[in-house]
């Protein structure tokens, strides 16, 4: 059953169709809204943390660039 072809003339037998539908129905997972909300919240928290880390890295890089520029121009930072 691993090699199903797309052929408009191919017909499923009743037994094969029942087996496919039974497999599809048994493989469905119960949807739990609370678990989905927890996953979404965790993903949002990770994204916010990654963005904050990026902003901090950019800020540090800008400060290092300003300090290096001030060193070469002789001004105080």
C-alpha positions in Angstrom: 0.0 0.0 0.0 3.0 2.3 0.0 2.9 2.8 -3.7 -0.4 4.5 -4.5 -0.5 6.0 -8.0 -2.5 8.9 -9.3 -4.6 7.3 -12.0 -8.1 8.4 -12.8 -9.0 4.9 -14.0 -7.8 3.2 -10.8 -10.6 2.4 -8.3 -10.3 1.5 -4.7 -11.9 -1.7 -3.5 -14.3 -1.4 -0.6 -11.9 -3.2 1.7 -9.0 -0.9 0.8 -11.2 2.2 1.1 -12.4 1.1 4.6 -8.8 0.4 5.6 -7.6 3.8 4.4 -10.5 5.6 6.2 -10.0 3.6 9.4 -6.3 4.5 9.4 -7.0 8.1 8.8 -9.6 8.2 11.6 -7.3 6.4 14.1 -4.3 8.6 13.4 -6.2 11.8 14.2 -5.0 13.4 17.4 -7.3 15.0 20.0 -7.1 18.7 19.7 -6.5 20.3 23.1 -6.8 24.0 23.0 -4.9 24.5 26.3 -1.8 22.6 24.9 -1.9 24.5 21.7 -2.1 27.8 23.6 0.9 26.8 25.7 2.9 25.9 22.6 1.9 29.2 20.9 2.9 31.2 24.1 6.2 29.4 24.3 6.9 30.1 20.7 6.1 33.8 21.1 8.2 34.0 24.2 11.2 32.4 22.3 10.7 34.9 19.5 10.6 37.9 21.8 13.7 36.7 23.6 15.6 36.2 20.3 14.5 39.6 19.2 15.7 41.2 22.5 19.0 39.4 22.1 19.4 40.7 18.5 18.6 44.3 19.6 21.2 44.0 22.5 23.8 42.7 20.0 23.2 45.5 17.6 23.4 48.0 20.4 26.7 46.6 21.6 28.1 46.6 18.1 27.0 50.2 17.6 28.7 51.2 20.9 31.9 49.4 19.9 31.9 51.1 16.5 31.3 54.6 18.1 34.1 53.9 20.6 36.5 52.9 17.8 35.5 55.9 15.7 36.0 58.2 18.7 39.4 56.7 19.3 40.6 57.4 15.8 39.1 60.9 15.7 40.3 61.9 19.1 36.9 62.8 20.5 35.4 61.7 23.8 32.6 59.2 24.0 
